[in-house]
Amino acid sequence: MSSTDQALIRETAAALRHCCDRILNDGAALTLSAPALRVLHTHFSSLFPAPVRGEFAPATASSLVATETLHELQFLRDLAQLTSALCVTAGSPPAESPVPLGDFSRLERLRLLDVPVCWVEGLQARRPYLRALRCDGGADSLWQLLAACGADQSSPFLWEELTELCVTRCRLAAVDRDALRLTPHLTDLDLSHNRVAVCDGLECLAGLQRLNLTANTLTAVPVLSMPAHLALRWLSLRGNKLETLEGLEDMVSLEHLDLSYNLLMSHGVLQPLLELRRLRNLQLSGNPLCCLSDHRRRTARHLHHNCLTGQLLLDGRRLQSSEVPRRSDPPASRPVLRPSSSTASAGPPPSPAAAARLGRPPGQPGRRVRSAAGSIGTGDKGESS
């Protein structure tokens, strides 16, 4: 073992001893650079038997490794086997050689920060157990990450436990439907800061609850499956090129909606928001329609009445009752006149000609009498009409 490797092992072990409890007990992520990960994997492989998931292997004595360094390696090996969350950074210079994950037998959450997915090894073996996968830069496509599993070049297979997927800053131009079909239990999807222009590959995600499409080039609201319309609670379309919101009316369970920094010109395009009765947070800042002085009042006209009870945050500020326009009451129905024997309910006075025939001065109403057939009429006392 070189002196450089020994120094790296001692420094890494010393740094991780301070946060060991948070990693093991609180689920904090163990962060390692790709070069450090390669060095550790090399010496783990030479000093310890192959890892078995959930089991530990004793160290093998070696006269070439100092006792202190061997103890540090044993500590790092045990920590790797027990950690459930790992963050791998590219390091300096960036990784251009294999990035092995085989020593992390209990890994459930993985983040690759600017690490080329094509260099990652062991992702296929972690596929049955990972619950969250985040790739910040480094992925050429969803297929490369989800189907081929990076350097493993595996056959497509289901990610049975994966519920959170983040692939951001990867310049993705489209959503690969075939790749997403391998993640049937996904509830949280983040494809922000890419170049997605058409998002028509999400219909296979029935249980989607959170969707982040911030900073893409979308011109239309993404199309979801019918179950996802009822499941989606959080949606961000911030920083796209939306001019219309057609399709939002079907996402009736939305509670958080970010539409800021799009191309919404007038408040008429907000009409689909009338169907979102559970909305609690709405972001519209950065759109041309916000330039109007009565923007908040105009927006309130296009919100469901459940959202006008003082609980809604509009652009970070609670919508006040003074900003809610009074809605006109529906026209009252015409009253039904019922027959009455009182003079107050008498009909209009007869015309002068009719009054002359009846022998009474014009303008004097006659009594309302009931005929034998039960009809109501006007006539003299004792007469039936």
LOFIMAR-495792 format. One record per atom (N, C-alpha, C): residue in three letters; x, y, z. Coordinates in steps of 0.05 Angstrom, whole numbers, plus 5000, padded with zeros to 4 digits. Layout:
ALAXYZ;...
END
This chain:
MET501749765000;MET500050005000;MET501850255000;SER501250434982;SER502850684980;SER502350865004;SER504251035009;SER503851235030;SER501551425024;THR501151484998;THR498851654991;THR496251524998;ASP495951264993;ASP493551125000;ASP493151105030;GLN495351065045;GLN495151045074;GLN494251315085;ALA495251535075;ALA494451795084;ALA491551855078;LEU490651775054;LEU487751815047;LEU485951655065;ILE486751405072;ILE485151235089;ILE484951355117;ARG487151445128;ARG487151565155;ARG485451815156;GLU485751985135;GLU484252235135;GLU481252185132;THR480551995115;THR477751925111;THR476551815136;ALA477951635149;ALA476951515174;ALA476651725196;ALA478551905199;ALA478352105219;ALA475952295214;ALA475452365189;ALA473152535183;ALA470552395188;LEU470352135182;LEU467851995185;LEU467251915214;ARG469251895231;ARG468651835259;ARG467052045272;HIS467252295263;HIS465752515275;HIS462852515268;CYS462152395245;CYS459352385237;CYS458252105235;CYS459651915247;CYS458851635245;CYS456051585257;ASP455451715280;ASP452851675292;ASP450651775274;ARG451052005262;ARG448952115244;ARG448451935220;ILE450651815210;ILE450351635187;ILE448951385194;LEU449551265217;LEU448351015225;LEU445651035238;ASN445251255253;ASN442751275269;ASN440651465257;ASP441651675243;ASP439751875233;ASP439451865203;GLY440751675190;GLY440351645161;GLY441851855144;ALA443751995156;ALA445252195140;ALA446952055119;ALA447452195097;ALA448952065075;ALA451952065081;LEU453151845074;LEU456051815074;LEU457051925048;THR458752135049;THR459752265025;THR462652195020;LEU463152094996;LEU465852024988;LEU466352114959;SER468752194953;SER469452254926;SER469952004910;ALA469652014884;ALA470151774868;ALA472951674870;PRO475051844871;PRO477751734875;PRO478151594901;ALA477051704923;ALA477251574949;ALA475751304949;LEU473451304936;LEU471851054935;LEU473450834920;ARG474850904899;ARG476350704885;ARG478650594902;VAL480050774917;VAL482250684934;VAL481150494955;LEU478950574968;LEU477850394989;LEU477050134978;HIS475750134955;HIS474749874943;HIS477149694937;THR479349814927;THR481649654920;THR482749504945;HIS482949654967;HIS484149524991;HIS482049355006;PHE479549425004;PHE477549245016;PHE477648965002;SER477948974976;SER477948724960;SER480348554966;SER482648684972;SER485048534977;SER485348435006;LEU484048575025;LEU484348505053;LEU481948355065;PHE479648385052;PHE477248265063;PHE475848075042;PRO474547875052;PRO473047705033;PRO470847865019;ALA469747744998;ALA467647874983;ALA465247935002;PRO463948165000;PRO461748235018;PRO459248065013;VAL457947995035;VAL455347865034;VAL453348045047;ARG451048095034;ARG449148285043;ARG448248215071;GLY448648405090;GLY447648375117;GLY449548225135;GLU451948145125;GLU453847995142;GLU456548145141;PHE458148085162;PHE460748205164;PHE462847985160;ALA465148065150;ALA467347875146;ALA469847975161;PRO471247795175;PRO473647885190;PRO475847975172;ALA477548145183;ALA479848245168;ALA481948025165;THR483448035143;THR485647855138;THR488247995144;ALA489847875162;ALA492348005170;ALA494248035147;SER495748255146;SER497648295124;SER500048445135;SER502348345129;SER504748475139;SER505348725123;LEU504048765100;LEU504548995084;LEU502849235093;VAL501049205112;VAL499249415121;VAL499749465150;ALA500249715157;ALA500749775185;ALA498249715201;THR498649645227;THR496349575244;THR494349795246;GLU495350045249;GLU493550275251;GLU491850305226;THR493150275203;THR491750305178;THR489750075174;LEU490449835183;LEU488649615181;LEU486149655198;HIS486449775222;HIS484149835239;HIS482450045226;GLU483650245213;GLU482050455200;GLU480550335176;LEU481850145162;LEU480450015140;LEU478049845150;GLN478449715173;GLN476349555184;GLN473949725192;PHE474549965204;PHE472450155211;PHE470950245186;LEU472450325165;LEU471150415141;LEU469550195127;ARG470549955129;ARG469149725117;ARG466549675131;ASP466549675158;ASP464149635173;ASP462149865168;LEU463150105166;LEU461350335161;LEU460050305133;ALA461650225114;ALA460550195087;ALA458349985086;GLN458749765101;GLN456749555101;GLN454149625115;LEU454349825134;LEU452049895149;LEU450550145138;THR451950305122;THR450750555113;THR448450505094;SER446350665096;SER444050635079;SER443850865058;ALA445451075061;ALA445351295043;ALA448151375035;LEU448751405009;LEU451351464999;LEU451251684978;CYS453051874981;CYS453352084961;CYS456252074949;VAL456452034923;VAL459052014910;VAL459452264893;THR461652404899;THR462252644884;THR464452584863;ALA464752754843;ALA466552694821;ALA469452714831;GLY470052894849;GLY472752924858;GLY474353094837;SER476853124842;SER478553274824;SER481153114819;PRO481753054794;PRO480053114770;PRO477552934769;PRO475653004751;PRO473252844749;PRO473752554743;ALA471852384752;ALA472252094749;ALA472252014720;GLU474351874712;GLU474451754685;GLU475351464687;SER474751344709;SER475251054714;SER473050944731;PRO472850684733;PRO470550564747;PRO470050674775;VAL467450704781;VAL466550794808;VAL465050564820;PRO466250404837;PRO465050154847;PRO463150214871;LEU460850074870;LEU458850094892;LEU458549824907;GLY460149624900;GLY459749354911;GLY460149324940;ASP461449514954;ASP462049484983;ASP459649585000;PHE457549694988;PHE455349815003;PHE452949625001;SER452949425018;SER451049205015;SER448249275026;ARG448049495041;ARG445349575052;ARG444449835041;LEU445449915018;LEU444950175007;LEU441950194998;GLU440650415007;GLU437850464999;GLU437550724985;ARG439350914990;ARG439151184977;ARG441951254965;LEU441951324940;LEU444451374926;LEU444251644911;ARG446351804914;ARG446552054899;ARG449252064884;LEU449152114858;LEU451552144842;LEU451752434834;LEU453752574844;LEU454052854839;LEU456252904819;ASP455452964794;ASP457253014772;ASP459052774766;VAL458052534772;VAL459552284766;VAL458352164741;PRO459952124720;PRO458852004696;PRO457651724701;VAL455151694694;VAL453851434700;VAL455151204685;CYS456451264663;CYS457751054647;CYS460050924662;TRP461051044683;TRP463250934699;TRP462350794724;VAL459850804731;VAL458850694756;VAL458450394754;GLU459750244772;GLU459549954772;GLU458049864797;GLY456549654795;GLY455049534818;GLY452249644821;LEU451349814803;LEU448649924806;LEU446549704801;GLN447149514784;GLN445249294779;GLN444749134805;ALA446849084820;ALA446548924845;ALA444949084866;ARG445049344865;ARG443549514884;ARG440649564875;ARG440049494851;ARG437349554839;ARG435049444856;PRO435249204867;PRO432949094882;PRO432449234909;TYR434349394918;TYR434249514945;TYR434049814945;LEU434749954924;LEU434750244925;LEU431950354926;ARG431550544944;ARG428950684946;ARG429050964934;ALA431451084934;ALA431751354923;ALA434351364907;LEU434151484883;LEU436451504865;LEU436551784854;ARG438751914858;ARG439052194849;ARG441552214832;CYS441352334809;CYS443552374790;CYS443652664782;ASP445652814793;ASP445953094787;ASP448253124766;GLY447453124741;GLY449453134720;GLY450652854715;GLY451552804691;GLY452952554686;GLY451352334672;ALA448652364670;ALA447052164656;ALA446452264628;ASP446852094608;ASP446252164580;ASP443352114574;SER442051934588;SER439251864583;SER438151714607;LEU435551704609;LEU434251544629;LEU434751244624;TRP434951164599;TRP435450884593;TRP438150794603;GLN440150964600;GLN442850894609;GLN442850854639;LEU441351004654;LEU441250984683;LEU439550764693;LEU437050744682;LEU435050554694;LEU435150284681;ALA435750264656;ALA435650004642;ALA438449874641;ALA440450024632;ALA443149914629;ALA444649924655;CYS443850074675;CYS445150094701;CYS448150174697;GLY448550384681;GLY451250494678;GLY453250294666;ALA455550264679;ALA457650094668;ALA456949794669;ASP454849724684;ASP454049434685;ASP452949334659;GLN451749524643;GLN450549444617;GLN448649204620;SER446949234640;SER445049014646;SER442649014627;SER441148794629;SER438548784615;SER436448944631;PRO434449054617;PRO432349194632;PRO430949024652;PHE430549134676;PHE429048994697;PHE427849194716;LEU425749104730;LEU424249284747;LEU425949374771;TRP425549634778;TRP426549744804;TRP424149714824;GLU424149504838;GLU421749434854;GLU421349604878;GLU423449734889;GLU423249894913;GLU423550194908;LEU424250274884;LEU424850554878;LEU422250724879;THR422250924896;THR419951104898;THR420751394891;GLU423351454893;GLU424351734887;GLU426451724866;LEU426151884845;LEU428051894824;LEU428552184816;CYS431052264816;CYS431852544809;CYS434052524788;VAL433552624764;VAL435552644743;VAL435552924733;THR437453084744;THR437453374738;THR440153464727;ARG440053674712;ARG442453794699;ARG443853584681;CYS442253434667;CYS443353224649;CYS442753274619;ARG441553504613;ARG440953584586;ARG439053384572;LEU437353264587;LEU435353074575;LEU433553234557;ALA433053134532;ALA431353264513;ALA428553144513;ALA428252904524;ALA425652774523;ALA425452584547;VAL422952504553;VAL422352324574;VAL422052044562;ASP423751864570;ASP423851594559;ASP421651424573;ARG419451374559;ARG417351214570;ARG418150924577;ASP419750804559;ASP420550534564;ASP422350504589;ALA423950704594;ALA425650704618;ALA423950744643;LEU422050924642;LEU420350974666;LEU418550744672;ARG417950574653;ARG416250344658;ARG417650144677;LEU420250174680;LEU421750004699;LEU421550104728;THR420150324732;THR419850434759;THR416850464766;PRO415450244768;PRO412450254771;PRO411550374797;HIS413250384818;HIS412450484844;HIS413450764850;LEU414250904829;LEU415351174833;LEU413151364842;THR413751514864;THR411951724874;THR413052004872;ASP415652024869;ASP417052284868;ASP418952294845;LEU418452464825;LEU420152484801;LEU421052774797;ASP423652804795;ASP424853064791;ASP426553054765;LEU425653194745;LEU427053224719;LEU427753514714;SER428253664734;SER428753954731;SER431354014718;HIS431554254707;HIS434054354695;HIS435154164673;ASN433354084655;ASN434053944631;ASN433154094607;ARG432753954585;ARG431754084560;ARG429253954550;VAL427653854567;VAL425253704559;VAL423253904547;ALA422453854522;ALA420454024508;ALA417753904508;VAL417653634506;VAL415053494505;VAL415153274526;CYS413253284544;CYS413253094567;CYS410852914565;ASP411052714547;ASP408852534542;ASP409552244549;GLY411552204567;GLY412251934575;GLY411651864603;LEU409852024616;LEU409351984645;LEU406851814650;GLU405451734629;GLU402851594633;GLU403251324647;CYS405651224648;CYS406050954660;CYS406450984690;LEU406551224701;LEU406951264730;LEU404351314743;ALA403051104754;ALA400351134765;ALA400351254793;GLY402451234808;GLY402451324836;GLY403951584840;LEU404451734819;LEU406051984822;LEU404752184840;GLN406152274861;GLN405152474879;GLN406552744878;ARG409052734868;ARG410652974867;ARG412152984840;LEU411953204825;LEU413153214799;LEU414453494796;ASN417053484790;ASN418653734787;ASN419753744759;LEU418753934743;LEU419653984716;LEU420654264712;THR421754374733;THR422854644733;THR425054674712;ALA425154904699;ALA427254984681;ALA427654784658;ASN425554734644;ASN425654584619;ASN424654764597;THR423654654575;THR422654814553;THR419854734545;LEU418254654565;LEU415554554560;LEU413754784550;THR411954714531;THR409954894521;THR407154804528;ALA406954574541;ALA404254474548;ALA404554324575;VAL402354314589;VAL402154164614;VAL402653864609;PRO404253734625;PRO404853444620;PRO402353274622;VAL402253064606;VAL400052874606;VAL400552654626;LEU398652604645;LEU399052394665;LEU396852184661;SER397151964675;SER395151754675;SER392851844693;MET390551714690;MET388251784706;MET388751744736;PRO389951524745;PRO390551494773;PRO392451714783;ALA394351804767;ALA396152014775;ALA394752284778;HIS392752324762;HIS391152574765;HIS390052594793;LEU389352374805;LEU388152374832;LEU390352364854;ALA392752264847;ALA394852234867;ALA396652474869;LEU397052624848;LEU399052844847;LEU398253064867;ARG400153124885;ARG399753334905;ARG401553584900;TRP403853544887;TRP405853754885;TRP406853764856;LEU406654004843;LEU407554024815;LEU408954294811;SER411354284799;SER412754524792;SER413354524762;LEU412254734749;LEU412754784721;LEU414255044717;ARG415655124737;ARG416955384738;ARG419155404716;GLY419355634704;GLY421455684684;GLY421155524659;ASN418755504648;ASN418355374622;ASN417255574602;LYS415855484582;LYS414755664562;LYS411755624558;LEU410355594580;LEU407555544580;LEU405955804573;GLU404155774554;GLU402255994548;GLU399455914554;THR398955664559;THR396255564566;THR396555354588;LEU394455314604;LEU394455124626;LEU392454894621;GLU391754844597;GLU389854634591;GLU390954364601;GLY389454224616;GLY390253964627;GLY390453974657;LEU390954214668;LEU391154244698;LEU388454184712;GLU386254224698;GLU383654184710;GLU383253894719;ASP384753704707;ASP384453424715;ASP386053354740;MET387953524748;MET389653464771;MET388353574796;VAL386053454804;VAL384353574824;VAL385353544852;SER387553394857;SER388653364884;SER390953544889;LEU391653724871;LEU394053894874;LEU393754074899;GLU395954084914;GLU396054264937;GLU398154484933;HIS400254414918;HIS402454604912;HIS402754624882;LEU402654864871;LEU402954904842;LEU404755144837;ASP406855104823;ASP408755314816;ASP408755354786;LEU407655584777;LEU407455654749;LEU409055904743;SER410855984761;SER412356234758;SER414256224734;TYR414756464723;TYR416756494701;TYR416056324677;ASN413556354668;ASN412656244643;ASN411756474625;LEU410056414606;LEU409056614587;LEU406056654589;LEU404956654613;LEU402056684617;LEU401456984614;MET399857054593;MET399457334586;MET397057454600;SER394857314603;SER392457424614;SER391357234635;HIS389657344652;HIS388457174674;HIS386356984664;GLY385457014639;GLY383556824628;GLY384756544625;VAL387356524622;VAL388556254620;VAL388556104646;LEU387856234668;LEU387756104694;LEU385255954699;GLN383455954680;GLN380855824683;GLN381055534694;PRO382955364686;PRO383155094697;PRO383555084727;LEU384455304739;LEU384855294768;LEU382255284784;LEU380055344771;LEU377455324785;LEU376855044795;GLU378054844783;GLU377554564791;GLU379354474813;LEU381254624822;LEU383254544841;LEU382354624869;ARG380654474881;ARG379454554907;ARG381254514930;ARG383454364927;ARG385354314950;ARG387854494949;LEU387954674930;LEU390354834926;LEU390855004951;ARG393355004960;ARG394155154984;ARG396555334978;ASN397955294956;ASN400355454950;ASN400455484920;LEU400355734910;LEU400355794882;LEU402456004876;GLN404255944857;GLN406356134849;GLN405856214820;LEU405556484816;LEU405156594789;LEU407156814782;SER408956874800;SER410757104796;SER412457054771;GLY413257274758;GLY414957254734;GLY413457214708;ASN410757204709;ASN409157184685;ASN408157464677;PRO407657514651;PRO406757784643;PRO404157874657;LEU402457684664;LEU399857764676;LEU400257884704;CYS402657854716;CYS403157964743;CYS403658264742;CYS403858374717;CYS404358664715;CYS401958834721;LEU399658714720;LEU397158864726;LEU396958934755;SER395959174761;SER395859264789;SER393959094806;ASP391858994793;ASP389858834808;ASP390258534802;HIS392758454798;HIS393358174791;HIS392257984812;ARG392658034837;ARG391757844857;ARG388657814858;ARG387358044854;ARG384358034853;ARG383357884829;ARG384657924806;ARG383857784782;ARG384457484784;THR386657414797;THR387257134801;THR385157004818;ALA384257144839;ALA382357024858;ALA379756954843;ARG379057084822;ARG376657024807;ARG376756754794;HIS379156644791;HIS379456384777;HIS380256164796;LEU379756204822;LEU380355994842;LEU377855874853;HIS378055624860;HIS375755484872;HIS375055624899;HIS372455634906;HIS371655784930;HIS372855664955;ASN373655404955;ASN375055294978;ASN377755424983;CYS378855544962;CYS381555664965;CYS381355954974;LEU378956064978;LEU378656344985;LEU378056385015;THR378856195031;THR378156205060;THR380456305077;GLY382556425064;GLY384756535079;GLY387056345083;GLN386956105071;GLN389055905074;GLN391055895050;LEU390256025028;LEU391956005004;LEU394256205004;LEU396656104997;LEU398956284993;LEU399256334963;LEU398956594956;LEU399356674928;LEU401956824926;ASP403856714911;ASP406456844908;ASP407756894935;GLY407356714954;GLY408656734980;GLY407256895000;ARG404957024993;ARG403457185012;ARG400557075014;ARG399557075038;ARG396856965042;ARG394857145028;LEU392957015014;LEU390857165000;LEU388857275021;GLN388657545022;GLN386957675041;GLN384057685031;SER382257715050;SER379357735043;SER378857985026;SER380358195031;SER379958435015;SER380758404986;GLU382358194980;GLU383258144953;GLU381357954938;VAL379357854953;VAL377457664941;VAL375057814930;PRO374557824905;PRO372257964894;PRO369657844903;ARG367658014908;ARG365057914915;ARG363757784891;ARG362857554894;ARG361557414872;ARG358557484873;SER357357554850;SER354557624849;SER352857384856;ASP350757444872;ASP348957234880;ASP347257144857;PRO346456894856;PRO344756804835;PRO342056944836;PRO340756994813;PRO338157134813;PRO336056974828;ALA334557134844;ALA332457004861;ALA330256894843;SER329056674851;SER326856564835;SER324356724839;ARG322556734819;ARG320056884821;ARG318256754841;PRO317056924859;PRO315256804879;PRO312656694866;VAL311656484878;VAL309156364868;VAL306856494883;LEU304956614868;LEU302656734880;LEU300556524887;ARG299556534911;ARG297556344920;ARG294856494923;PRO292656364917;PRO290056494920;PRO289556584949;SER288256814952;SER287656914979;SER284957054977;SER283457044999;SER280757175000;SER280957465009;SER283357565017;SER283657835026;SER283758025003;THR283058275008;THR283158474987;THR285958544979;ALA287858484997;ALA290658544991;ALA291558374968;SER290358144964;SER291157964943;SER289357994918;ALA287658204918;ALA285858244895;ALA287458304870;GLY286258244847;GLY287558294822;GLY287458584814;PRO288458654792;PRO288558934783;PRO285659034777;PRO285259294780;PRO282559404775;PRO281659364746;PRO279059334741;PRO278059304714;PRO278359554698;SER278359524671;SER278559754654;SER275959914656;PRO275960174647;PRO273560344649;PRO271160214635;ALA271660084612;ALA269359964597;ALA268159734613;ALA269959574624;ALA269059344640;ALA267659444665;ALA268759654677;ALA267459764702;ALA264659864696;ALA264259984672;ALA261560084665;ALA259659854662;ARG260559644650;ARG258759414647;ARG257959294674;LEU259859314693;LEU259259194719;LEU257859394738;GLY257559644729;GLY256059834745;GLY257559944768;ARG260359974766;ARG261960094787;ARG263860294776;PRO264660494792;PRO266460694781;PRO269060574773;PRO270360704752;PRO272960594743;PRO274960614766;GLY276760414767;GLY278860414787;GLY278060274813;GLN275460194816;GLN274660054841;GLN274659754836;PRO276359614850;PRO276559324844;PRO274059174855;GLY273458964841;GLY271258794850;GLY272258574869;ARG270458424881;ARG271158214899;ARG271957964882;ARG273957824893;ARG274757574881;ARG272957354893;VAL271557204876;VAL269756994885;VAL270556734872;ARG269756524884;ARG270356254874;ARG267856144861;SER268156044837;SER265855924823;SER265555634833;ALA263455524824;ALA262855244832;ALA265055054823;ALA266355134800;ALA268554964790;ALA271155014805;GLY271155214824;GLY273455254840;GLY275355454829;SER274655594806;SER276455784794;SER276156054808;ILE278156224805;ILE278056494817;ILE277356694796;GLY275656884803;GLY274757094784;GLY274057344799;THR273257554784;THR272457804795;THR269557864787;GLY268057934806;GLY265257994800;GLY263858134823;ASP261258204821;ASP259758324842;ASP258958124863;LYS258258234885;LYS257358064907;LYS254957904898;GLY255257654903;GLY253057474895;GLY253357364868;GLU255257474852;GLU255657374824;GLU257957174824;SER257857004806;SER260056834800;SER261056884772;SER263756894768;SER264856954742;SER265556694727;
END
